[in-house]
Amino acid sequence: MNRTLKLAFGAVLGAALVAPVAAQNFPDTQEWDWAFNAILNLKNEGILVGYPDGLFRPGRPASRRELAGALNAAYEKLKGMIGGLQNQIDAINQKLDNMDNFATKAELAALRDQLAQIQRDIQMMKGWGDDIANMKKLVDMLSNELKELGVDVDAMKRDLSDLADRVAKLEARKPAIDIHGDLNFVMHAGHSTDDMFGMTVDRRLTGFGRGDYEGDPVGMTRDLTMGHEAGFTFSGTNDDGPKWHATIVVGNLMGFGDFEGSGFFYGNQGHVPFSFAPFNEVNETVYVQSFGVNFDTSVWGQNFTAELGRVGYQAGNYFFRRYDNTPYFDNPRWDDGNWYFDGGILKFNWGSTGLDVYGGRVNQGNTTETTGFFFNNIWNLSAGFQAESGSLFFGFGDLLIDQLLGFHLNFGLGDRGDIAMNYIYLDSNNFGSAGQNRIVVWGGELNYAFNDAFSLNGGYSQTNYQENDDVILDEDNAAYWAQIQYNGNRWGGGVGYRHIDPWFGAPGDWGRQAISWNPTDHEGVFANVWFNMSDRWKLSLDGYSYQGLDGFILSPEYEATGIIAMLTYRMNDVWSWLFGFEYDRFNWDGTEEEWYTWFRLGMTHSMSDGSWLKFLYENSHGEDDFGEFAKGGLLTIQWHKKT
């Protein structure tokens, strides 16, 4: 069924890319979800209609009958688009017949606009080849379900074959290389309050002076940072044989540089800052996010798909996933969760069972040219012990990984979910604090939907520390968790439990407690709840309560509680608002307390060209038993456009 789902998404992708954004999505979709706009576009085009109660149920696997319904809707959409294009051509021919020998300026302008629209439609059709091929495969796979829906399957096959021939002629004239990408501009303006620096959730100081004001609490005009980045993706457009791609990025968001003064922008894509550094501009850098070649092949009769080059991969939050270390900057390249390495990925598929084998070398170079032209230290993949000063966590292990080899085995459970097993070798050319130069991550994870509303996630992960092939630490190094989730019509929620040993050190993403990222040596509960109060208002709450374990890193008396509240309001198709609050409280040893609060106000302006402009102001406050130690704020403005 996983293969069927991939084909289905490919089949409807062409229609989704050209659909306008509607005002309302399904009530159980999250605005911050990476697929929010794609689901919204498909809903607006009638390809996704949801369940009778109005919900989409994003966590539930689709049935064959539901896929057949979406396939038929996509087919009707394609027919309508082709018919509309023919109607435009007929209308132009009619106008030409009625113009005689002369035409007014207005008539020529209208004709020019219509021709430009037809040209755009034809350019769009050039990318339909793979989608139509996927649709044809799906028609064969789901023919029985389509017939049950009253669809004339033979007619659908004829229409798709005819459309495939038309598109093939158009694609024969397409350029050899496709170029697209994204443009980003971001501004951070921090301020201090009452002569104290503010503090962000990723441990950055706000209101920190520069130049002659170095280290002084200042206002926004003296703590103003401007950043920019452009990503360019090049890919081959050939239909047969290996397909290549490369993404090259230029900007000043990556790297520490040698800028005069304190601070840096985002550093790299691997971890939050080690020190409480302010924001600051750095030198211009050029780096390669990814490049590679994809092809289908076989060895000894076994078919598989291969991707070679600089590739990205992830395998679960407690196993192998890069966390989002830029909470004040939104970008798919920075936030996709993949760890990147120079090597390859082999994907095998046997019906409901799949195996991914991945491995290579991690680019851990620590040099930056003074010109900033080449930058090597991009991801800093690390694993192992990740505490600092016995209490604060950076989500960064004490062992930099130089090479890796991983196996991800997935067993499908029909339409209800899957079981995933992981085994990952993480090898270093250096030694960590426990004398290890290798960490082996292994374990499994279950995802299961009991019905349309209730789902379960749980698993176990362990990180064995080794010196070459000798295991030197295989206890107090595991994590296990379980969560049950309910998603109803107007509300939903979930509750879970997790236990994370002090020496657990997978390069994963299991969350944040205030300014501590991927913390270990604790256990406790976490929960979430959301309410769709109307078609425009939505409230979500996330909370946790954890206790320390054996005192190795955190005291057994350690207690941590926190809550994050977010209220969103979609004013119209263009403007949306966000109101947020976060409170985190820590009791480190039963006596010493520390707490943080953040208040947030944001708005997003969606533009007609597919770009967006976001504004976010955050006010921060930190206090402990000795008094206030952080007080200030940060204004972030970001513009993003896909090209």
C-alpha positions in Angstrom: 0.0 0.0 0.0 3.0 2.4 0.6 3.8 2.1 -3.1 0.2 2.8 -4.0 0.2 5.9 -1.8 3.3 7.2 -3.5 1.8 6.7 -6.9 -1.4 8.5 -5.8 0.5 11.5 -4.5 2.4 11.7 -7.8 -0.8 11.5 -9.8 -2.5 14.5 -8.1 0.6 16.6 -7.7 0.2 18.4 -11.1 -3.2 19.6 -10.1 -2.1 20.6 -6.7 0.7 22.8 -7.9 -1.6 25.1 -9.9 -4.5 25.3 -7.6 -5.2 28.6 -5.8 -5.2 28.6 -2.0 -8.7 28.5 -0.5 -9.8 30.2 2.7 -10.5 27.1 4.8 -8.8 23.7 5.2 -10.0 20.6 6.9 -10.5 21.4 10.6 -8.1 18.7 11.8 -5.1 19.9 9.7 -2.4 22.0 11.4 -1.4 25.2 9.7 2.2 24.6 10.6 2.2 21.2 9.0 4.5 20.9 6.0 1.7 19.5 3.9 -0.9 22.1 4.9 -0.9 24.1 1.7 -0.8 20.9 -0.5 -3.9 19.5 1.3 -5.6 22.8 1.1 -5.0 23.1 -2.7 -6.3 19.5 -3.3 -9.4 20.2 -1.2 -10.1 23.4 -3.1 -9.9 21.5 -6.4 -12.3 18.8 -5.1 -9.6 16.0 -5.3 -9.7 15.5 -1.5 -13.2 15.8 0.0 -12.6 14.3 3.5 -14.9 12.2 5.5 -18.7 12.8 6.0 -18.0 14.6 9.3 -15.8 17.1 7.5 -12.4 15.8 8.8 -9.4 14.8 6.7 -7.7 12.5 9.4 -4.1 13.1 8.2 -2.8 10.3 10.5 -5.0 7.6 9.0 -3.7 5.6 6.0 -6.0 5.8 3.0 -8.0 2.8 1.8 -8.0 1.5 -1.8 -11.5 2.8 -2.3 -10.5 6.3 -1.0 -7.6 6.3 -3.4 -9.9 5.4 -6.2 -12.1 8.4 -5.4 -9.1 10.7 -5.3 -7.9 9.3 -8.6 -11.2 9.8 -10.3 -11.3 13.4 -9.0 -7.8 14.1 -10.4 -8.8 12.5 -13.7 -11.9 14.8 -14.0 -9.7 17.8 -13.1 -7.3 17.0 -15.9 -10.1 16.6 -18.4 -11.5 19.9 -17.3 -8.1 21.7 -17.7 -7.6 20.2 -21.2 -11.1 21.2 -22.1 -10.6 24.7 -20.8 -7.4 25.1 -22.8 -9.2 24.0 -26.0 -12.0 26.5 -25.2 -9.4 29.3 -25.0 -8.0 28.4 -28.4 -11.5 28.3 -29.9 -12.2 31.7 -28.4 -9.1 33.2 -29.9 -9.8 31.7 -33.3 -13.3 33.2 -33.1 -11.9 36.7 -32.3 -9.5 36.5 -35.2 -12.3 35.6 -37.6 -14.3 38.7 -36.4 -11.4 41.2 -36.5 -11.4 41.5 -40.3 -8.3 43.5 -41.3 -7.9 45.8 -38.3 -7.9 45.4 -34.5 -8.2 48.0 -31.8 -5.5 48.4 -29.2 -7.7 47.0 -26.5 -8.5 43.9 -28.7 -4.8 43.3 -29.3 -4.0 43.6 -25.5 -6.8 41.1 -24.7 -5.5 38.8 -27.4 -1.9 39.1 -26.0 -3.1 38.2 -22.5 -5.0 35.2 -23.7 -2.0 33.9 -25.6 0.2 34.4 -22.6 -2.2 32.4 -20.5 -2.2 29.6 -23.0 1.6 29.6 -23.1 1.7 29.3 -19.3 -0.8 26.4 -19.4 1.3 24.6 -22.0 4.4 25.1 -20.0 2.6 23.6 -17.0 1.4 20.6 -19.1 5.0 19.8 -20.0 5.5 18.5 -16.4 2.5 16.1 -16.4 4.3 13.1 -18.0 5.2 11.3 -14.8 1.9 12.1 -13.2 -0.1 10.7 -16.1 2.0 7.6 -16.1 1.3 7.2 -12.4 -2.4 7.6 -13.0 -2.4 5.0 -15.7 -0.7 2.5 -13.2 -3.3 3.4 -10.6 -6.1 2.8 -12.9 -4.9 -0.8 -13.4 -4.3 -1.3 -9.7 -7.6 0.2 -8.6 -9.8 -0.9 -11.6 -12.3 -2.8 -9.4 -12.7 0.0 -6.9 -13.2 2.5 -9.8 -15.9 0.4 -11.3 -17.7 0.2 -7.9 -17.7 4.0 -8.0 -19.4 3.9 -11.4 -16.4 5.0 -13.4 -16.0 4.0 -17.1 -12.5 2.5 -16.7 -12.0 1.8 -20.4 -12.8 5.4 -21.3 -10.5 6.6 -18.6 -7.6 4.5 -19.9 -8.3 5.8 -23.5 -8.3 9.4 -22.3 -5.2 9.1 -20.3 -3.4 7.4 -23.2 -4.4 10.2 -25.5 -3.4 12.8 -23.0 0.0 11.1 -22.4 0.6 11.3 -26.2 -0.1 15.0 -26.2 2.1 15.7 -23.2 4.9 13.5 -24.7 5.0 15.8 -27.7 5.2 18.9 -25.5 7.9 17.3 -23.2 10.0 16.6 -26.3 10.5 20.4 -26.6 11.4 21.0 -22.9 14.9 22.2 -21.9 17.5 19.7 -20.8 17.8 21.3 -17.4 15.1 22.6 -15.0 16.0 25.4 -12.6 14.0 26.4 -9.6 14.6 27.3 -6.0 13.7 29.7 -3.2 14.6 33.3 -2.1 14.7 34.3 1.5 15.2 37.5 3.5 15.1 37.6 7.3 15.6 40.4 9.8 16.1 40.0 13.5 15.8 43.1 15.8 16.4 42.4 19.5 16.0 44.6 22.5 16.9 44.5 26.2 14.6 45.5 29.1 15.6 47.0 32.4 19.3 46.6 31.4 18.9 42.9 30.9 19.3 40.9 27.7 16.4 38.9 26.4 16.8 35.2 25.6 15.3 33.1 22.8 14.4 29.4 23.0 17.5 28.6 21.0 19.7 30.4 23.6 20.4 33.6 21.7 20.7 36.9 23.6 18.6 39.8 22.4 19.4 43.5 22.9 23.2 42.8 22.8 25.2 45.9 21.6 27.9 45.9 19.0 30.9 48.1 18.2 31.5 50.6 20.9 28.3 49.3 22.5 29.7 45.7 22.6 28.2 43.8 25.5 25.8 46.6 26.5 22.0 46.2 26.8 20.6 48.1 23.8 17.5 48.6 21.7 16.4 47.2 18.3 18.3 49.7 16.2 21.6 48.7 17.7 20.8 44.9 17.7 19.7 44.7 14.1 20.7 41.7 11.9 19.9 41.3 8.2 20.2 37.9 6.5 19.6 36.5 3.1 19.8 33.2 1.3 19.0 31.9 -2.2 18.8 28.2 -3.1 19.1 27.1 -6.7 18.0 23.5 -7.6 19.2 22.2 -11.0 17.7 18.9 -12.3 17.7 16.9 -15.5 14.5 16.6 -17.4 15.3 13.4 -19.2 12.5 10.8 -19.2 14.7 7.7 -19.4 17.8 6.7 -17.6 19.4 8.2 -14.5 18.0 11.5 -13.2 20.4 14.0 -11.6 19.8 17.0 -9.3 21.9 19.5 -7.3 21.0 22.3 -4.9 23.5 25.1 -4.4 22.9 27.8 -1.8 24.4 31.3 -1.4 23.8 33.6 1.5 25.0 34.8 4.9 22.9 32.5 7.2 25.4 29.6 7.3 28.7 29.7 9.1 30.4 31.6 11.9 32.7 33.6 9.6 35.3 36.1 10.9 32.9 39.1 11.2 34.3 41.7 13.6 32.3 41.6 16.8 30.3 39.0 18.7 27.7 36.5 17.6 26.8 34.8 14.3 23.6 34.2 12.3 22.5 30.5 12.5 25.9 28.8 12.5 25.0 25.5 10.8 22.1 23.2 10.2 23.1 20.7 12.9 22.6 22.1 16.4 21.7 25.2 18.5 24.6 27.5 19.6 26.9 26.3 22.3 27.1 29.7 24.0 24.5 32.4 24.6 25.6 34.3 21.5 23.6 37.1 20.0 22.6 37.3 16.3 25.1 39.0 14.0 25.9 39.0 10.2 28.8 36.8 8.9 30.6 36.5 5.6 28.9 35.3 2.4 29.1 31.6 1.9 28.3 29.2 -0.9 27.5 25.6 -0.1 26.0 22.5 -1.7 22.9 21.3 0.2 22.5 18.2 -1.9 23.4 16.7 -5.3 23.1 13.2 -6.7 21.7 10.9 -9.3 18.7 8.6 -9.0 18.2 5.4 -11.0 16.4 2.1 -11.0 18.6 -1.0 -11.3 18.9 -4.6 -10.3 21.5 -7.0 -9.0 21.2 -10.8 -9.2 17.5 -10.3 -10.2 16.7 -8.0 -7.3 15.2 -4.7 -8.3 15.9 -1.6 -6.3 16.2 2.2 -6.5 19.5 3.9 -5.9 20.4 7.5 -5.1 24.1 8.4 -5.0 25.8 11.7 -4.2 25.2 14.1 -1.3 21.9 12.6 0.0 19.5 13.3 2.8 17.8 10.7 5.1 15.8 10.4 8.3 14.5 7.4 10.2 12.4 8.4 13.2 12.6 11.0 16.0 14.5 8.7 18.5 16.8 7.2 15.9 18.1 9.4 13.1 16.5 12.8 12.5 17.9 16.4 12.4 15.9 18.8 14.6 14.9 22.3 13.5 17.6 24.5 15.0 16.2 27.7 13.5 12.9 28.3 15.3 12.7 31.9 14.1 13.3 31.0 10.4 11.1 28.9 8.1 12.6 27.1 5.2 12.1 23.6 3.7 15.9 23.0 3.3 16.7 23.9 6.8 13.7 22.3 8.4 13.2 19.0 6.4 14.6 16.8 9.2 17.2 15.0 7.0 20.8 14.4 7.9 22.9 14.9 4.8 26.0 12.9 3.9 28.1 12.0 0.9 27.2 8.4 0.0 24.1 6.7 -1.2 20.7 5.2 -0.4 19.4 1.9 -1.8 15.6 1.3 -1.5 14.2 -2.2 -1.9 10.5 -3.0 -2.0 8.7 -6.3 -1.6 5.0 -5.5 -1.5 4.1 -4.3 2.0 7.8 -4.7 3.2 10.5 -2.2 2.4 14.2 -2.0 3.2 16.4 1.1 3.0 20.2 0.8 3.2 22.0 4.1 3.5 25.6 5.1 4.3 28.5 7.4 3.5 30.8 10.0 4.9 29.6 13.1 6.8 31.3 16.3 5.7 32.7 17.5 9.1 35.3 19.9 7.8 35.8 22.8 10.2 37.4 25.4 7.9 35.8 28.4 6.3 37.6 30.3 3.6 38.2 33.9 4.7 36.2 34.9 1.6 33.4 32.7 2.8 33.2 31.2 -0.7 33.4 27.6 0.4 31.9 26.4 3.6 32.3 22.8 4.8 31.0 22.6 8.3 27.2 22.4 7.4 25.6 19.7 9.6 27.9 18.5 12.4 26.2 15.1 12.8 27.0 14.0 16.3 25.9 11.4 18.8 26.5 10.3 22.4 26.6 12.0 25.7 24.9 15.4 25.3 24.9 17.3 28.6 26.8 20.4 29.5 27.4 21.7 33.0 25.3 18.8 34.3 22.0 20.4 33.3 21.8 22.2 30.0 21.5 20.3 26.8 22.4 21.5 23.3 21.1 18.6 21.3 24.7 18.0 20.3 26.6 14.8 21.3 30.2 14.6 22.4 31.2 12.4 19.4 31.4 13.9 15.9 30.4 11.3 13.3 32.6 10.9 10.3 31.0 7.9 8.5 27.8 5.9 8.9 25.9 2.9 7.7 22.2 2.4 8.4 19.3 -0.1 7.8 15.6 0.8 8.0 13.2 -2.1 7.6 9.5 -1.3 7.3 6.6 -3.8 7.7 3.2 -2.5 6.5 0.2 -3.4 8.6 -2.4 -3.2 5.9 -4.2 0.2 5.9 -3.7 0.7 9.6 0.0 1.5 10.0 3.5 0.0 10.1 6.4 -1.3 12.2 9.8 0.2 11.5 13.1 -1.4 12.6 16.4 0.6 12.6 20.0 -0.4 13.0 22.6 2.3 12.5 26.4 2.3 12.7 27.8 5.8 13.6 31.6 5.8 13.4 34.1 8.6 14.3 37.8 9.1 13.8 38.0 10.5 17.3 37.1 9.4 20.8 34.2 10.6 23.0 34.0 11.2 26.8 33.3 7.5 27.5 36.2 6.3 25.3 33.9 5.4 22.4 34.6 6.0 18.8 31.5 4.3 17.5 27.8 4.3 18.5 25.3 1.8 17.4 21.7 2.9 17.4 19.1 0.1 17.2 15.4 -0.4 18.0 11.9 -0.3 16.6 8.8 1.9 16.3 5.1 1.2 15.9 2.5 3.4 14.2 -1.0 2.0 14.3 -4.5 3.5 13.7 -7.2 1.7 15.6 -9.9 3.5 13.6 -10.5 6.9 12.0 -10.0 8.8 15.3 -7.6 6.8 17.5 -4.0 6.1 16.8 -1.0 4.8 18.7 2.7 5.5 18.4 5.4 3.8 20.5 8.9 2.4 20.4 12.2 1.5 21.9 15.7 2.8 20.9 19.1 2.1 22.4 22.6 3.5 21.7 25.5 1.2 22.5 28.9 2.8 22.9 31.8 0.9 21.3 35.5 1.2 21.0 35.8 -0.2 17.5 33.9 -3.5 17.8 34.1 -3.8 21.6 31.0 -2.7 23.5 32.0 -0.5 26.4 28.6 0.8 27.5 25.3 -0.9 27.0 23.2 0.2 30.0 21.5 3.4 31.0 21.5 4.2 27.3 18.0 3.6 26.1 14.8 5.5 25.4 11.2 4.1 25.2 7.9 5.9 24.7 4.2 5.5 23.9 1.5 7.9 22.9 -2.2 7.6 22.1 -3.8 10.3 20.0 -7.4 11.2 19.3 -8.5 13.4 16.4 -12.2 14.2 16.3 -14.4 16.6 14.4 -13.9 19.8 16.3 -11.2 18.8 18.8 -8.5 16.3 19.4 -5.7 15.4 21.8 -3.2 12.9 23.0 -1.2 11.8 26.0 2.1 9.9 26.2 4.9 8.7 28.4 8.6 8.6 27.8 11.8 7.4 29.6 15.2 8.6 28.4 18.3 7.3 30.1 21.3 9.6 30.8 23.6 7.9 28.2 21.0 7.8 25.4 22.7 9.6 22.5 20.9 9.0 19.2 21.1 11.9 16.6 17.4 12.4 16.8 14.7 15.0 17.6 12.6 14.3 20.7 11.8 17.8 21.7 12.7 20.8 23.8 12.2 21.9 27.4 12.6 25.7 27.4 16.2 26.3 26.2 17.3 22.6 26.6 17.2 20.6 23.4 17.0 16.8 23.3 17.4 16.4 27.1 18.1 13.0 28.7 18.1 11.5 32.2 14.4 12.0 32.8 11.0 10.3 32.5 7.4 11.6 32.6 4.3 12.5 30.7 3.5 14.8 27.8 0.1 15.8 26.3 -1.5 17.9 23.7 -5.0 19.1 22.9 -6.5 21.3 20.1 -9.9 22.9 19.5 -11.4 24.3 16.3 -13.5 26.9 17.9 -14.8 28.1 14.5 -13.8 28.0 10.9 -11.3 30.8 11.6 -10.2 30.3 15.2 -8.0 27.4 16.4 -6.5 26.8 19.9 -3.7 24.3 20.6 -2.0 23.4 23.9 1.1 21.3 24.5 2.4 20.4 28.0 4.8 18.1 29.8 5.8 17.1 33.3 9.1 15.2 33.8 11.3 14.0 36.7 15.0 13.2 37.0 16.2 9.6 37.0 19.4 8.4 38.8 21.2 11.7 39.4 24.0 11.0 36.9 23.2 14.2 34.9 20.0 15.5 36.6 19.2 15.1 40.3 16.5 12.5 41.2 14.7 15.5 42.7 14.7 17.3 39.3 11.3 18.4 38.1 10.3 20.1 34.9 6.9 21.3 33.8 5.9 23.4 30.8 3.0 24.5 28.6 2.9 26.0 25.1 -0.4 27.7 24.0 -1.1 28.9 20.5 -4.2 30.6 19.2 -4.4 31.2 15.4 -6.9 33.3 13.5 -7.3 33.1 9.7 -8.7 36.5 8.9 -9.1 35.9 5.1 -7.2 34.4 2.2 -4.4 36.9 2.7 -3.9 37.5 6.4 -3.6 35.2 9.4 -2.7 35.9 13.0 -0.9 34.0 15.8 -1.0 34.6 19.6 1.3 32.4 21.7 2.5 31.8 25.2 5.1 29.5 26.7 5.9 28.8 30.4 8.6 26.4 31.6 9.6 25.8 35.2 12.6 23.8 36.5 13.5 22.6 40.0 17.0 21.3 39.6 17.6 19.6 42.9 14.5 20.1 45.0 15.5 23.5 46.2 16.8 25.7 43.3 14.1 26.8 40.9 14.3 28.5 37.5 11.5 29.5 35.1 11.0 31.1 31.7 8.1 32.7 29.9 7.7 33.8 26.3 4.8 35.8 24.8 4.4 35.8 21.0 2.4 37.8 18.5 2.7 37.1 14.8 0.9 37.6 11.5 1.4 36.2 8.0 0.6 37.9 4.7 0.2 35.4 1.8 0.9 37.0 -1.6 -0.6 36.2 -5.0 2.8 35.2 -6.5 3.1 32.3 -4.0 5.4 34.2 -1.7 4.7 35.1 1.9 5.7 37.7 4.5 5.8 36.8 8.2 6.1 39.0 11.3 6.8 37.6 14.7 7.4 39.5 18.0 8.5 37.5 21.1 8.9 38.9 24.6 11.1 36.8 26.9 11.6 36.7 30.7 13.8 34.4 32.8 14.0 34.3 36.6 15.4 32.1 39.3 15.8 32.1 43.1 18.3 35.0 42.9 16.1 37.2 40.8 15.5 38.1 37.1 18.3 37.2 34.7 16.7 37.6 31.2 14.3 40.2 30.0 13.9 41.5 26.5 12.4 40.8 23.1 13.0 39.8 19.4 11.2 41.1 16.3 11.6 38.8 13.3 10.5 39.7 9.7 10.9 37.0 7.0 10.0 37.1 3.3 10.1 33.8 1.4 9.4 33.0 -2.3 9.6 29.8 -4.3 10.9 30.3 -7.8 
